[in-house]
Amino acid sequence: MNIEPIESEAQMELEKVETRALSAKTEEEKIAEIRLAFKILDLINEEIMRRLSQSDVLDMDGKPYLTAAGARKFASPFKVYQKDLSAWVITEDGNQVDVNSPNAFKSPIKAVRVQGTVGSHRLGIEEVYQGGTMINEAFQSRENVIFYVKKAQENFTGRAIKKLLHLDGLTWDMLEKVGIKKQGSAQVQHRTSQPSQNKEKAGELWQRLLNLAHGNVASAEQICQAFTEYEWKGKKIPGKKRPDALNDNGLKYLEDKIIKAEKETQQNEEVGDRSEAQQ
């Protein structure tokens, strides 16, 4: 039985000619092509920078941060597309669970991760990117989880476009050349799930806990733990024994609890004082 060749002899000869023509390019021609590619990139960057506005850039911990909305406005002119998107929640015990799984929201969640391919039809390029969001609230509510998934998707899109168009390395010097100044940008302090650096506030709350516990350290720790525990999907999550183990959101939550307890204590004391006065 005769087997047809995969490629005809004519096709093979044509490929040989093309290969020889490619290898015959001079070094000058290759360098010229590289320079042209960089010139095109510079022109693209210049056009993008000219179209940025002051509101597109935030002052994030002293560094310029292009917002997702600012990045997305370049999606249409560059014909940006997305495909093969997947999303996962990251639980507090480190497990990664697909958001479409029925087990996705059965445990406390510390982050949402999104991955997918983002490309530009205009530029003829595409790449796989990752993005998402941290869930920084010390005390999550079940109703907020879907909000964070949507936020993670928006963050992913903005981050991917910035990387695709090389907008993730902006500096204030670059931005000032197009009229965007650091002083005019809204300041944002990066949120963190790590323990708060506000030691003064943590110390103040600890003293107030000691007052509630009449100076007993073990009792103060029990009160702090009781005030900071919370429930997730019917499961009780233990609280922290000391305020300095909480992040900024946790300190605010604890202070609200302490204020309520202090008011109740004061009311009880007033009732006791009236009772003694009547006797």
C-alpha positions in Angstrom: 0.0 0.0 0.0 1.4 3.4 -1.0 1.4 6.0 1.7 1.0 9.6 0.6 3.9 11.9 1.8 2.9 14.4 4.4 4.4 17.2 2.4 4.9 17.4 -1.3 8.5 17.9 -2.7 7.4 21.4 -3.9 6.4 22.4 -0.4 9.6 21.1 1.0 11.7 23.0 -1.5 9.7 26.2 -0.8 10.5 25.9 2.9 14.2 25.4 2.1 14.2 28.6 0.0 12.4 30.5 2.8 14.9 29.2 5.4 17.8 30.3 3.3 16.3 33.7 2.7 15.8 34.1 6.4 19.3 33.1 7.3 20.6 35.4 4.6 19.4 38.5 6.4 22.3 40.7 7.4 22.9 41.7 11.0 21.9 45.2 10.2 18.5 44.1 8.9 17.9 42.1 12.1 18.9 45.0 14.3 16.7 47.3 12.2 13.7 45.0 12.8 14.4 44.9 16.6 14.6 48.7 16.6 11.4 49.0 14.7 9.6 46.7 17.2 10.8 48.9 20.1 9.8 52.0 18.3 6.3 50.6 17.9 6.2 49.8 21.6 7.3 53.3 22.4 4.6 54.8 20.2 2.0 52.6 21.9 3.2 53.6 25.3 3.1 57.3 24.3 -0.4 57.1 23.1 -1.6 55.3 26.2 0.2 57.8 28.5 -1.4 60.8 26.7 -4.9 59.3 27.5 -4.4 58.8 31.2 -6.2 61.2 33.5 -5.5 62.2 37.1 -8.4 60.2 38.4 -7.0 57.0 36.8 -4.0 57.0 39.2 -4.0 56.5 43.0 -1.2 57.2 45.4 -0.8 53.7 46.9 1.6 53.8 49.9 3.6 56.5 48.0 3.7 54.7 44.7 1.5 55.3 41.6 -1.2 52.7 41.1 -3.2 52.6 37.9 -6.8 51.7 38.8 -8.6 48.8 37.1 -11.1 51.3 35.6 -8.2 53.3 34.2 -6.7 50.2 32.6 -10.0 48.9 31.2 -10.6 52.0 29.1 -7.8 50.7 26.8 -9.6 47.4 26.3 -11.7 48.6 23.4 -9.0 50.3 21.3 -6.7 47.4 21.7 -9.5 44.8 21.2 -8.7 43.1 24.5 -10.3 39.7 25.0 -10.4 37.1 27.8 -10.8 33.3 27.6 -10.4 30.1 29.7 -11.1 31.9 33.0 -11.1 30.0 36.2 -11.6 31.2 39.8 -10.9 29.7 43.2 -11.4 30.6 46.9 -8.5 30.2 49.3 -9.7 29.1 52.7 -8.1 30.0 56.0 -6.5 26.5 56.2 -4.8 27.0 52.8 -7.1 24.9 50.6 -7.9 26.1 47.1 -11.5 25.3 46.0 -13.2 26.0 42.7 -15.8 28.7 43.1 -18.4 26.5 41.3 -17.9 23.7 43.8 -20.6 23.2 46.5 -17.8 23.1 49.0 -16.5 26.6 48.0 -18.1 28.5 50.8 -18.2 26.0 53.7 -15.1 27.4 55.4 -13.8 30.9 56.2 -12.2 32.4 53.1 -9.0 34.6 53.1 -8.6 35.2 49.3 -10.1 34.7 45.9 -7.8 33.8 42.9 -8.6 34.2 39.2 -6.6 32.9 36.3 -7.1 33.1 32.6 -5.8 34.1 29.2 -5.9 37.8 28.2 -4.9 39.0 24.8 -5.1 41.8 22.2 -6.4 41.2 18.7 -4.9 44.6 17.7 -1.4 43.7 18.9 -1.7 40.0 18.1 -0.5 38.9 21.6 -1.9 37.0 24.5 -0.7 35.6 27.8 -1.9 33.7 30.9 -2.3 36.0 33.9 -3.4 35.6 37.6 -5.1 38.1 39.9 -7.7 38.3 42.6 -8.3 39.9 46.0 -7.5 39.3 49.6 -10.5 39.2 52.1 -9.1 41.5 54.8 -12.2 41.6 57.0 -11.4 39.9 60.3 -15.1 39.0 60.6 -16.6 38.0 57.3 -20.3 37.9 56.7 -21.7 35.2 54.4 -23.5 37.8 52.4 -20.2 39.5 51.3 -18.5 36.5 49.7 -20.1 36.9 46.2 -19.0 40.6 46.3 -15.4 39.5 46.8 -15.6 37.1 43.9 -16.8 39.8 41.6 -14.2 42.2 43.0 -11.5 39.5 42.3 -12.7 39.2 38.7 -12.5 43.0 38.2 -9.0 43.1 39.8 -7.8 40.3 37.5 -9.0 42.1 34.4 -7.4 45.4 35.4 -4.1 43.7 36.4 -4.0 41.6 33.2 -4.6 44.6 30.9 -1.9 46.6 32.8 0.6 43.8 32.3 -0.4 43.2 28.7 0.2 46.8 27.8 3.2 47.2 30.1 1.5 49.7 32.4 2.4 48.0 35.6 5.7 49.8 36.0 4.6 53.4 36.1 6.6 56.0 38.1 5.6 59.5 39.2 8.3 60.9 36.9 6.7 59.3 33.9 3.2 60.4 35.0 4.3 64.0 35.7 5.4 64.3 32.0 1.7 63.9 31.0 0.4 66.2 33.8 -0.5 63.7 36.4 1.0 64.7 39.8 1.3 62.7 43.0 -0.2 65.6 45.0 -3.4 65.4 43.0 -3.9 61.7 43.4 -6.1 60.1 46.0 -4.1 58.5 48.7 -4.8 54.9 49.6 -3.2 52.9 52.4 -2.7 49.3 51.4 -5.0 47.1 53.6 -3.5 44.1 55.2 -4.7 41.0 57.1 -1.6 41.0 59.2 -1.7 42.2 62.9 -2.2 45.9 63.1 0.9 48.1 63.5 -1.2 50.4 65.7 0.3 49.3 69.0 -1.0 52.3 70.8 -4.6 51.4 70.0 -4.1 47.7 70.8 -2.6 48.8 74.2 -5.5 51.1 74.9 -8.1 48.3 74.2 -6.1 45.9 76.4 -6.3 48.3 79.3 -10.0 48.7 78.9 -10.4 44.9 78.8 -8.4 44.7 82.1 -10.8 47.2 83.5 -13.8 45.1 82.5 -12.0 42.1 84.1 -11.1 44.0 87.3 -7.4 43.6 86.6 -7.5 39.8 86.1 -5.3 39.0 83.0 -6.8 35.6 82.4 -10.3 37.0 82.6 -9.4 39.9 80.2 -8.0 37.3 77.7 -11.3 35.3 78.0 -13.3 38.5 77.3 -11.2 39.4 74.3 -11.5 35.9 72.9 -15.3 35.9 73.4 -15.6 39.4 71.8 -13.6 38.4 68.7 -15.0 35.0 67.9 -17.5 34.7 65.1 -19.6 32.1 63.3 -19.2 30.9 59.7 -21.7 28.4 58.2 -22.7 27.3 61.6 -19.1 26.7 62.7 -17.7 28.9 65.5 -14.3 30.4 64.7 -12.2 31.1 67.9 -11.3 34.7 68.7 -8.0 36.2 69.7 -6.9 36.5 73.3 -5.0 39.8 72.9 -5.8 42.9 70.8 -2.3 43.0 69.4 -3.1 39.9 67.4 -5.9 41.6 65.5 -5.6 43.7 62.3 -7.1 47.2 62.0 -10.6 45.9 61.2 -10.4 43.5 64.1 -9.4 46.3 66.5 -12.4 48.4 65.4 -14.7 45.4 65.8 -13.3 44.7 69.3 -13.6 48.4 70.3 -17.3 48.3 69.4 -17.8 45.3 71.6 -15.9 46.9 74.5 -17.9 50.1 74.2 -21.1 48.1 74.5 -19.8 46.2 77.5 -18.7 49.4 79.2 -22.1 50.9 78.8 -23.8 47.8 80.2 -21.4 47.8 83.1 -22.1 51.5 83.8 -25.8 50.9 83.6 -25.6 48.0 86.1 -23.5 50.1 88.5 -26.1 53.0 88.3 -28.9 50.5 89.0 -26.9 49.2 92.0 -26.3 52.7 93.3 -30.0 53.6 93.1 -30.9 50.4 94.9 -28.4 51.2 97.7 -29.8 54.7 98.0 -33.3 53.4 98.4 -32.4 51.1 101.2 
